[in-house]
Amino acid sequence: MPDFDIDVAIIGSGFGGSVAALRLSEKGYRVQVIEAGRRFEDDDFAKTSWDVRRYLWAPRLGCHGVQRIHRLPHVMILAGAGVGGGSLNYANTLYEPGDAFFADPQWPDSVRWRDELPPHYATAKRMLGVVEGYPHTGPVERIMRGAAADLGVEDTFRFAPIGVFLGMPGVTVPDPFFDGEGPARTGCTLCGNCMVGCRVGAKNTLMKNYLALAEQRGAVIEPMRTVTEVREHPDGGYLVTSERSGAWLRRHRRTIRAEQVVFAAGTWGTQQLLHRMRASGALPHISDAVGRLTRTNSEALDGAVATRVPDSAKLAEGVAITTSFHVDERTHVENVRYGPGSNLMGALASVLVPGDRALLRRLGTLIGHAVRHPVRQFRLGSLHRWSERGIIALVMQTADNSLTLSLRRRLGRHVLTSRQGHGEPNPSFLPQAHDAVRAMARRMEAETGVPSEERGSWPEVFGIPMTAHFLGGAVISASREHGVIDAYHRVWGHPGLHVVDGAAVPANPGVNPSLTITALAERAVSHWPDRGEPDRRPIQR
């Protein structure tokens, strides 16, 4: 037998990687998870987003937090970092997508996905501790319901399914989810800082379920290691090279030999590796389709802000996302909040400008607001208690639009770039989002009695939308001409490689994708044989 250091190397520890770590450990494989970010205990998270060293991810600058920010010509991307990946800073929101998602023609028709995935969604919901029906109604929830009514869509209003242990606020109890096998949990205090990192221990991050159980079954998690190369070994398996994350000099480069490799570094990280390994010849058979059908969930991040903190309305109190409604059949709007003191992301907010105008006219609109109402705009734009004065609107669509990503050389190294791809152009703004936040601002003013105004983002002023749900680019497909992996998530041409994260998702779900990524990962790994048993999956053709 070949001399493998490990059976399966998993690159990344987000929703896909954590599922693979647990399920493959249960099947008897020797598993090693390589994670670029640091490991967090509850007390290690930043108290507010102003603690940039523990909030933002910029390891070469000494920042080892949970919030990654990436930039492409056509989109700005918010992503996660750390052991547990995006679960550390996501908004605990676990929707199952509707029929429009599965009707997208990009899904390969060799599998009846709508029929096959429900049991895996059920497993994902159980593992992630989904709570249906948020029990706390406050001013934000009333504002959202009122905005939906004003838009004529109150029948679509609902409370979000969330992955949080509500329990008794601040009270720690033995594991309530896995018959005592998981870690102790503390009831949610509604502090609002889910996306900065839950210091309470209420958020159902992957370290509270999949990864905790995987470690108990022998999986090894190695944090603060960035994979730089995956290369075929001439005698079988793959050489996986990693180095210390963010190191300038002492990189401590190390290579292990694995029989199989799971790419689960998030869409950005997985695409980076696949593009670079294909270009370098380390993985020469990767499909030309890598980078195609990169999705942004057709998203926009706008909001509504008051000029001062309302006296009685506690807008920052609660779980990060609690409600949603549909503006139309393909446009979904959710409220988002940060907790008191976490005002840093407010620096991205700006005047809401019409995105269908030329750049100079958009800038003119922005300047005009400042000139006509300088005091009001100063108050609205201030970061002072920003999280306590406003509501962010996260707007998502099932629209069939995409980007195509590729490599270009800049300053002596290869970096990702983008161009418009298949389907409709990826939108630079969403008029439905503008309608929603105007309705939210009117309802906020009525609810609080404080002058309020709709807000956009600085990137959107320059025609660059923001997304928290970057997907695709290494998608499931019926052949290597149409995608990067087969229906079992094996890379075409390299069946010992697997993509098990958001990069595999071929369509815009129009809702938060974490539950779908988890369900797809559960399905993919369920088809692996137990260690030492015959593989009954079809041979790639």
VEXVO-120868 format. One line per field, with one value per residue (C-alpha): x, y, z; residue number from 1. Coordinates in nm, 2 decimals. Each point is the difference from the previous one (the first is absolute). Layout:
N
xx: (X/...)
yy: (Y/...)
zz: (Z/...)
i: (NUM/...)
This chain:
541
xx: (0.00/0.12/0.15/-0.27/0.04/-0.37/-0.31/-0.18/0.13/-0.28/0.09/-0.23/-0.23/-0.33/-0.33/0.13/0.33/-0.15/-0.26/0.28/0.21/-0.27/-0.15/0.33/0.13/-0.31/0.08/0.34/0.22/0.30/-0.09/0.20/-0.16/0.22/-0.14/0.15/-0.16/0.05/-0.19/-0.24/-0.14/-0.31/0.21/0.24/-0.25/0.01/-0.24/-0.09/0.11/0.23/0.24/0.14/0.28/-0.26/-0.27/0.15/0.21/0.33/0.26/0.30/-0.11/-0.04/-0.38/-0.13/-0.37/-0.31/-0.09/0.16/-0.06/0.09/-0.03/-0.06/-0.08/-0.37/-0.07/0.13/-0.01/-0.05/0.11/0.11/0.33/0.10/-0.06/-0.37/0.03/-0.30/-0.20/0.21/-0.13/-0.32/-0.34/-0.12/-0.26/-0.09/-0.27/-0.07/-0.03/-0.31/-0.08/0.15/0.35/-0.04/-0.17/0.32/0.12/0.36/-0.08/0.10/-0.31/0.17/-0.13/-0.35/0.14/-0.34/-0.09/0.34/0.11/-0.29/0.13/0.34/-0.16/-0.17/0.34/0.16/-0.28/0.03/0.38/-0.01/-0.28/-0.25/-0.26/-0.32/-0.19/0.21/-0.19/0.10/-0.19/0.13/0.02/0.21/-0.24/-0.30/0.18/0.07/-0.36/-0.13/0.24/-0.13/-0.36/0.08/0.15/-0.31/0.18/-0.08/-0.11/0.37/0.12/0.15/0.24/0.34/0.11/0.31/0.29/0.01/-0.04/-0.27/-0.03/0.00/0.19/0.36/-0.06/0.25/-0.13/0.15/-0.03/-0.37/0.05/0.20/-0.09/0.27/0.28/0.04/0.13/-0.20/-0.21/-0.11/-0.34/-0.01/0.00/-0.11/0.32/-0.02/0.37/-0.05/0.20/0.29/0.04/-0.23/0.18/-0.30/0.01/-0.35/0.07/0.00/0.34/0.16/0.23/-0.32/-0.11/0.17/0.36/-0.03/-0.13/0.25/0.29/-0.15/0.02/0.36/0.00/0.30/-0.05/0.30/-0.07/0.20/0.13/-0.07/0.02/0.21/0.02/-0.18/0.19/-0.04/0.25/0.13/-0.05/-0.36/-0.17/0.08/0.27/-0.16/0.23/-0.08/0.17/-0.06/-0.28/0.12/0.36/0.25/0.32/-0.03/-0.27/0.07/-0.11/-0.10/-0.13/-0.21/-0.11/-0.37/-0.19/-0.29/-0.05/-0.32/0.00/-0.22/0.18/-0.31/-0.07/0.28/0.26/-0.10/-0.01/0.34/0.16/-0.17/0.09/0.36/0.05/-0.14/0.22/0.31/-0.06/-0.01/-0.36/0.00/-0.34/-0.22/-0.27/0.01/-0.33/0.16/-0.11/-0.32/-0.34/0.14/-0.30/-0.05/-0.36/-0.09/0.04/-0.01/0.06/-0.19/-0.19/-0.18/0.16/-0.14/0.17/0.03/-0.05/-0.38/-0.08/-0.19/0.06/0.28/0.09/0.32/-0.15/-0.07/0.15/0.18/-0.28/-0.36/-0.25/-0.04/-0.25/0.00/-0.03/-0.08/0.01/0.38/0.11/0.05/0.07/0.13/0.07/0.35/0.15/0.32/0.01/0.07/0.35/0.06/0.00/0.30/-0.20/-0.20/0.31/-0.13/-0.34/-0.08/-0.29/-0.23/0.06/-0.19/0.22/-0.14/0.17/0.35/0.28/0.02/-0.37/0.02/0.28/-0.21/-0.29/0.22/0.16/-0.34/-0.13/0.30/-0.04/-0.38/-0.01/0.35/-0.10/-0.24/0.25/0.28/-0.23/-0.10/0.35/0.15/0.13/-0.09/-0.24/-0.07/-0.11/-0.26/-0.15/-0.06/-0.11/0.21/-0.20/0.15/-0.17/0.04/-0.13/-0.04/0.07/0.22/0.30/0.37/0.36/0.29/0.32/0.35/0.36/0.20/0.35/0.05/0.31/0.17/-0.27/-0.33/-0.32/-0.36/-0.19/-0.36/-0.21/-0.37/-0.10/-0.30/-0.35/-0.11/0.28/0.09/-0.19/0.19/-0.31/-0.35/-0.30/-0.20/0.25/-0.05/-0.38/0.04/0.23/-0.21/-0.30/0.22/0.11/-0.35/-0.11/0.30/-0.08/-0.36/0.11/0.27/-0.11/0.35/0.08/0.13/0.13/0.08/0.37/0.22/0.37/0.31/0.09/-0.35/0.05/0.28/-0.20/0.14/-0.26/0.08/-0.07/0.04/-0.08/0.27/-0.08/0.09/0.29/0.07/-0.35/-0.17/-0.05/-0.09/0.34/0.34/-0.11/-0.27/0.16/0.28/-0.15/-0.24/-0.32/0.20/0.22/0.31/0.22/-0.02/0.33/0.12/-0.25/0.20/-0.07/-0.33/-0.17/-0.23/-0.09/-0.18/0.21/-0.20/-0.34/-0.11/-0.29/-0.10/-0.21/-0.15/0.03/0.29/0.19/0.16/-0.27/0.02/0.38/-0.04/-0.26/0.19/0.31/-0.20/-0.13/0.35/0.17/-0.28/0.11/0.35/0.07/0.12/0.38/0.12/-0.34/-0.06/-0.10/-0.34/-0.02/0.00/0.34/0.06/-0.03)
yy: (0.00/0.36/0.17/0.27/0.23/0.04/-0.15/0.33/0.36/0.25/0.36/0.23/-0.06/0.18/-0.16/-0.24/-0.09/-0.06/-0.24/-0.19/-0.01/-0.15/-0.25/-0.12/-0.05/-0.20/-0.21/-0.09/0.24/0.17/0.37/0.31/0.35/0.28/0.34/0.34/0.18/-0.02/-0.21/0.20/-0.08/0.21/0.25/0.05/0.18/0.38/0.18/0.24/0.04/0.28/-0.26/-0.04/-0.24/-0.25/0.09/0.05/-0.26/0.16/-0.24/0.18/0.31/-0.20/-0.02/-0.35/0.05/-0.15/0.25/-0.03/0.27/-0.07/0.23/-0.09/0.25/-0.10/-0.07/0.05/-0.32/-0.06/-0.34/-0.18/-0.11/-0.24/-0.35/-0.03/0.22/0.22/-0.14/0.23/0.32/-0.10/0.12/-0.35/0.00/-0.34/0.02/-0.28/0.14/-0.03/-0.17/0.28/-0.10/-0.36/0.10/0.17/-0.19/0.00/-0.30/-0.32/-0.21/-0.33/0.05/0.11/0.26/0.12/-0.35/-0.13/0.29/0.03/-0.27/0.17/0.34/-0.17/-0.13/0.34/0.17/-0.25/0.04/0.38/0.02/0.20/0.19/0.08/0.30/0.27/0.07/0.36/0.27/0.36/0.32/-0.14/-0.29/0.24/0.23/-0.29/-0.12/0.35/0.05/-0.33/0.13/0.33/-0.18/-0.22/-0.33/-0.05/-0.35/-0.09/0.14/-0.27/-0.05/-0.15/-0.35/0.05/-0.21/0.13/-0.16/0.23/-0.18/0.22/0.32/-0.03/-0.34/-0.28/-0.35/-0.34/-0.06/0.01/-0.12/-0.32/-0.20/0.17/-0.08/0.35/0.31/0.17/0.29/0.34/0.16/0.29/0.35/0.18/0.20/0.04/-0.08/-0.33/0.12/0.13/-0.33/-0.14/0.04/-0.14/-0.35/0.00/0.00/-0.34/0.04/-0.30/-0.03/-0.08/-0.29/-0.15/0.09/-0.08/-0.34/-0.06/0.06/-0.25/-0.25/0.06/0.29/0.23/0.37/0.21/0.38/0.29/-0.20/0.12/-0.26/0.13/-0.30/-0.33/-0.22/-0.35/-0.26/-0.22/-0.31/0.09/0.25/0.37/0.22/0.28/0.28/0.26/0.29/0.21/0.25/0.35/-0.07/0.25/-0.21/-0.32/-0.17/-0.35/-0.15/-0.37/-0.26/-0.31/-0.28/-0.07/-0.27/0.24/0.37/0.20/0.37/0.18/0.33/0.21/0.12/0.25/-0.23/-0.31/0.19/0.16/-0.34/-0.17/0.29/0.01/-0.38/-0.02/0.28/-0.14/-0.35/-0.15/-0.12/0.00/-0.16/0.26/0.10/0.32/0.08/0.10/0.35/-0.01/0.03/0.19/0.13/0.29/-0.11/0.31/0.20/0.36/0.13/0.33/0.12/0.27/0.22/0.25/0.33/-0.08/-0.30/-0.03/0.02/-0.32/-0.20/-0.25/-0.06/-0.18/-0.25/-0.35/-0.27/0.13/-0.09/-0.06/0.07/0.01/0.07/-0.03/0.33/-0.22/-0.37/0.00/0.28/-0.08/0.26/-0.06/0.24/-0.01/0.14/0.05/0.03/0.32/0.13/-0.20/0.30/-0.06/-0.14/0.32/0.15/-0.17/0.18/0.29/0.19/-0.22/0.10/-0.11/-0.28/0.04/0.34/0.07/0.02/0.38/0.04/-0.25/0.21/0.31/-0.14/-0.08/0.35/0.16/-0.18/0.13/0.36/0.03/-0.18/0.02/-0.04/-0.29/-0.18/0.04/-0.16/-0.28/-0.07/0.01/-0.33/0.11/-0.28/-0.09/-0.35/0.14/0.24/-0.22/-0.32/-0.16/-0.16/-0.31/-0.05/-0.32/-0.13/-0.33/0.18/-0.19/0.23/-0.08/0.11/-0.19/0.01/-0.04/0.07/0.30/0.10/0.30/0.11/-0.33/-0.23/-0.15/0.15/-0.06/0.23/0.00/0.07/-0.04/-0.36/-0.22/0.13/0.35/0.25/-0.02/0.31/0.30/0.10/-0.14/0.23/-0.24/0.06/0.38/-0.05/-0.22/0.24/0.30/-0.18/-0.10/0.36/0.13/-0.27/0.06/0.37/-0.08/-0.26/0.21/0.35/0.09/0.13/-0.30/-0.05/-0.29/-0.07/-0.18/-0.09/0.17/-0.29/0.02/0.37/-0.11/-0.28/-0.28/-0.20/-0.18/-0.36/-0.22/-0.31/-0.06/-0.33/-0.22/0.00/-0.37/-0.12/-0.34/-0.10/-0.28/0.02/0.17/0.24/0.15/0.00/-0.11/-0.29/-0.29/-0.07/-0.16/0.31/-0.17/0.23/-0.10/-0.16/-0.02/-0.23/0.00/0.37/0.13/0.34/0.01/0.37/0.29/-0.01/-0.31/0.17/0.05/0.26/0.30/-0.14/0.34/-0.07/-0.04/-0.31/-0.15/-0.26/-0.10/-0.03/-0.22/-0.22/-0.04/-0.10/-0.25/-0.15/-0.01/-0.17/-0.24/-0.17/-0.05/-0.37/-0.09/-0.01/-0.32/-0.08/0.00/0.34/-0.05/0.35/0.00/0.03/0.33/-0.01)
zz: (0.00/-0.07/0.30/0.08/0.30/0.01/-0.17/-0.06/0.02/0.03/-0.10/0.21/0.29/-0.11/-0.06/-0.27/0.17/0.34/-0.14/-0.18/0.31/0.22/-0.25/-0.14/0.35/0.08/-0.31/0.14/-0.21/0.15/-0.05/0.03/-0.03/-0.11/0.09/-0.09/0.29/0.37/0.26/0.22/0.34/0.09/0.20/-0.29/-0.23/-0.02/0.24/-0.28/-0.37/0.10/0.14/-0.36/0.10/0.12/-0.25/-0.34/-0.19/-0.13/0.14/-0.15/0.20/0.32/-0.03/0.06/0.03/-0.15/-0.28/-0.34/-0.27/-0.36/-0.30/-0.37/-0.28/0.01/0.37/0.36/0.20/0.37/0.12/0.32/0.15/0.28/0.11/-0.08/-0.31/-0.08/0.30/0.22/-0.15/-0.19/0.12/0.11/-0.27/-0.14/-0.28/-0.24/-0.35/-0.21/-0.33/-0.21/0.12/-0.10/-0.33/-0.12/-0.32/0.13/0.23/-0.18/-0.07/0.10/0.35/0.11/0.24/0.13/0.10/0.12/0.22/0.26/0.24/-0.01/0.07/0.30/0.13/-0.05/0.19/0.29/0.01/-0.02/0.26/-0.21/0.20/-0.20/0.11/0.17/0.33/0.07/-0.17/0.03/-0.20/-0.28/-0.06/0.00/-0.24/-0.24/0.02/-0.06/-0.30/-0.15/0.05/-0.17/-0.30/-0.02/0.09/0.37/-0.08/-0.07/0.34/0.22/0.29/-0.10/0.09/0.21/0.14/0.35/0.35/0.15/0.34/0.31/-0.07/0.13/0.17/-0.09/-0.03/-0.12/-0.37/-0.10/-0.36/-0.01/0.31/0.20/-0.25/-0.11/0.19/0.27/-0.12/0.13/-0.07/-0.24/0.16/-0.32/-0.01/-0.38/-0.06/-0.18/-0.30/0.21/0.18/0.27/0.34/0.18/-0.14/-0.13/-0.38/-0.16/-0.17/-0.16/0.31/0.20/-0.22/-0.30/0.08/0.37/-0.08/-0.27/0.24/0.24/-0.28/-0.08/-0.25/0.03/-0.05/-0.08/0.02/-0.14/-0.29/-0.36/-0.28/-0.28/-0.23/-0.08/-0.24/-0.14/0.14/-0.28/0.21/0.11/0.22/0.03/0.16/0.21/0.09/0.26/0.18/0.30/-0.07/-0.06/0.06/-0.15/0.06/0.20/-0.19/0.13/-0.33/0.04/-0.24/0.07/-0.23/0.01/-0.19/-0.06/0.04/0.07/-0.11/0.25/0.03/-0.09/-0.35/0.00/0.15/-0.20/-0.33/0.07/0.05/-0.30/-0.24/0.12/-0.01/-0.34/-0.13/0.16/-0.13/0.35/-0.08/-0.38/-0.05/0.17/-0.23/-0.21/0.16/0.33/0.08/-0.20/0.16/0.30/0.19/0.24/0.10/-0.20/0.32/0.13/0.35/0.07/0.30/0.20/0.27/0.25/0.07/0.37/0.23/0.07/0.37/0.04/-0.32/0.06/-0.37/0.09/0.24/-0.14/-0.22/-0.31/-0.25/0.12/-0.28/-0.37/-0.28/-0.38/-0.21/-0.30/-0.09/-0.03/0.24/0.37/0.27/0.35/0.29/0.14/0.32/0.18/0.38/0.19/-0.05/-0.32/-0.24/-0.22/-0.30/-0.01/-0.17/-0.32/0.01/-0.22/-0.15/-0.21/-0.36/-0.31/-0.15/-0.35/-0.04/-0.13/0.26/-0.01/0.05/0.30/0.15/-0.07/0.19/0.30/0.00/-0.04/0.31/0.20/-0.13/0.06/0.34/0.15/0.36/-0.07/-0.22/0.26/0.26/-0.23/-0.11/0.35/0.14/0.35/0.13/-0.37/0.09/0.24/-0.25/-0.31/-0.17/-0.28/-0.28/-0.15/-0.34/-0.21/-0.32/-0.19/-0.32/-0.25/-0.02/0.05/-0.03/-0.15/0.20/-0.14/0.10/-0.10/0.10/0.22/0.18/-0.08/0.12/-0.12/0.13/-0.08/-0.22/-0.13/-0.31/-0.07/-0.05/-0.10/0.03/0.09/0.09/0.36/0.14/0.12/0.20/0.07/-0.04/0.22/0.28/-0.03/0.02/0.31/0.19/-0.08/0.15/0.30/0.06/0.00/0.24/0.22/0.03/0.09/0.25/0.17/-0.05/-0.12/-0.35/-0.21/-0.35/-0.23/-0.05/-0.26/0.00/-0.13/-0.23/-0.15/-0.08/-0.23/-0.16/0.22/0.19/0.33/0.08/0.31/-0.20/-0.27/-0.18/-0.30/-0.24/0.06/-0.05/-0.02/-0.36/-0.24/-0.18/0.03/-0.28/0.22/0.35/0.22/0.21/-0.06/0.18/0.28/0.04/-0.15/-0.22/-0.36/-0.10/0.36/0.17/0.32/0.04/0.12/0.03/0.30/0.07/-0.15/-0.32/-0.10/0.01/-0.37/0.05/0.21/0.29/0.08/0.37/0.24/-0.14/0.31/0.05/-0.37/0.01/0.30/-0.16/-0.32/0.20/0.20/-0.32/-0.17/0.30/0.05/-0.33/0.11/0.10/0.34/0.02/-0.16/-0.17/-0.38/-0.15/-0.16/-0.16/-0.38/-0.16/-0.17/-0.38)
i: (1/2/3/4/5/6/7/8/9/10/11/12/13/14/15/16/17/18/19/20/21/22/23/24/25/26/27/28/29/30/31/32/33/34/35/36/37/38/39/40/41/42/43/44/45/46/47/48/49/50/51/52/53/54/55/56/57/58/59/60/61/62/63/64/65/66/67/68/69/70/71/72/73/74/75/76/77/78/79/80/81/82/83/84/85/86/87/88/89/90/91/92/93/94/95/96/97/98/99/100/101/102/103/104/105/106/107/108/109/110/111/112/113/114/115/116/117/118/119/120/121/122/123/124/125/126/127/128/129/130/131/132/133/134/135/136/137/138/139/140/141/142/143/144/145/146/147/148/149/150/151/152/153/154/155/156/157/158/159/160/161/162/163/164/165/166/167/168/169/170/171/172/173/174/175/176/177/178/179/180/181/182/183/184/185/186/187/188/189/190/191/192/193/194/195/196/197/198/199/200/201/202/203/204/205/206/207/208/209/210/211/212/213/214/215/216/217/218/219/220/221/222/223/224/225/226/227/228/229/230/231/232/233/234/235/236/237/238/239/240/241/242/243/244/245/246/247/248/249/250/251/252/253/254/255/256/257/258/259/260/261/262/263/264/265/266/267/268/269/270/271/272/273/274/275/276/277/278/279/280/281/282/283/284/285/286/287/288/289/290/291/292/293/294/295/296/297/298/299/300/301/302/303/304/305/306/307/308/309/310/311/312/313/314/315/316/317/318/319/320/321/322/323/324/325/326/327/328/329/330/331/332/333/334/335/336/337/338/339/340/341/342/343/344/345/346/347/348/349/350/351/352/353/354/355/356/357/358/359/360/361/362/363/364/365/366/367/368/369/370/371/372/373/374/375/376/377/378/379/380/381/382/383/384/385/386/387/388/389/390/391/392/393/394/395/396/397/398/399/400/401/402/403/404/405/406/407/408/409/410/411/412/413/414/415/416/417/418/419/420/421/422/423/424/425/426/427/428/429/430/431/432/433/434/435/436/437/438/439/440/441/442/443/444/445/446/447/448/449/450/451/452/453/454/455/456/457/458/459/460/461/462/463/464/465/466/467/468/469/470/471/472/473/474/475/476/477/478/479/480/481/482/483/484/485/486/487/488/489/490/491/492/493/494/495/496/497/498/499/500/501/502/503/504/505/506/507/508/509/510/511/512/513/514/515/516/517/518/519/520/521/522/523/524/525/526/527/528/529/530/531/532/533/534/535/536/537/538/539/540/541)
